[in-house]
Amino acid sequence: MLCSGPKSLSKGPLTLRLDADVVEWLHQGEEGYQTRINAALRDFTKHHRS
């Protein structure tokens, strides 16, 4: 399970174009798709910091 991170951080709007299969995968989860995108990106940055 991906960690969604701290709830106190501000969030801002973003327009993002994704492949249809990625969007379909994101909509399959129990959580909202925006939460899943945020968690995936947070996990990626956690493991790829310079």
Long-range contacts (C-beta under 8 A, 24 or more apart in sequence): 2-36, 2-39, 2-40, 2-42, 2-43, 3-39, 3-42, 3-43, 4-31, 4-35, 4-38, 4-39, 4-42, 5-38, 5-39, 5-42, 11-38
